[in-house]
Amino acid sequence: MGYPDYVKYLLMFLGTCVAMCGCVETDNGNPIHNNPFIIFPGEGKASVLQPNGEEQWFIGSEQEIVWNPGVVPEDSTITLLLSLDGGGNYPHIIVSNTANDGSFIWIVPDLPSKNSILQIAGPVSRDVSDTKFLILRKPNPKQVTTGGGEWPSWRNDRLAFMSDRNGNWDIFVTTVNGTSPLIQVTTSTADDRYPNYDNKGFHLTFTSNRTGHQEIWATTQFFNRNTDKIQLTNIGGTHPSWRPLPTSDELVFLSFTSPGLFNISVLKFQLPLTRSTSIPSPSLLADNTNKERPNWVIESSGLNQIYYKDFGARTGPNVVKTLIANSGPNLPESIVVPVSNSLVRNPSISPSGGKMAVTIGHDIWVMDLKDGQITGKPLQVTFDPATDDVADLHSDNTMAFQSNRTGRTEIWWLTLP
């Protein structure tokens, strides 16, 4: 039989007091034991070890529930219960009266929730997860293109991408659900790459070498798609990204300094762009390192930030950099993606600034952002053995990306869990 709780607490209190004294003395003051010790009741209860907070378990996956069995004799069996409302109710029995051996293999049921709590219950012991864990439905990507496609830019109902299906790289526009015909936006014999829509899906920028070297060009939905293109830079440029709403009148891009090295520069325009729009002088934010894919983000605090990947020697492989926009040159801050020092590439920030997607290895991971800081654990959202890359977050819930899972690189999209 176990001791009543009040006896256990009394024994622990007395043991602690003895340990603090460091000895037990006889009546004449001579110590009979001079080593600190604590009296423990020896009846620790069972406790949850996994899931114990922030785990991300997909429906249908095989997961191990782990607990410390404790040493309460009455707890020879344990019942595992599941709450989907943060611990308010436990209506779902995972297993009843299983052996109290500290482990149970669970096939995660179709009960999606971001407020899941596990409870273990024995005749004496009872414990729950320290914080919520997630039961998620694994994303089901859908293919958008069939003739080859890379570098998606998805705004509103329009998705722009680049493709070499006709022999050289051109820009195309489609919709993810196939409701509109495929439109070829550029037909130059040069290579046109890296499309980027503004947040209204109105102005479409891209990189082109039609002048003999790479510059930023643009077109709008009102232009003749075959002839009317505006050159926006004359110092060399690639990877354009528009400032988000409400005023998409600025463009961040990578300007060239030497092979493989780039500045981060900003252009400001009078919108809408017209055929007579002149090339403005860019302002410089950061210089002379190997960078890729800047994203302009307006934080919830109102701060304008530029997120980008920097491959400089002093930058860790799992670091994304940020700069303050509209402030002239400034020192970048680092955001460390908690993924065991893996190489992180091609960051994409959702229009709200609340999500960031990155490529890690051959898959895409998504994480929550708040004012330039990652909150919670990164979530893997693609799982194919092929290479999934260049995510573009259409919203906090939807994402386009490129993948060679069919044997050719195409554009896909998915709903985030």
Order of alpha helices (4+ residues) and beta strands (2+ residues): alpha-beta-beta-beta-beta-beta-beta-beta-beta-beta-beta-beta-beta-beta-beta-beta-beta-beta-beta-beta-beta-beta-beta-beta-beta-beta-beta-beta-beta-beta-beta-beta-beta-beta-beta-beta
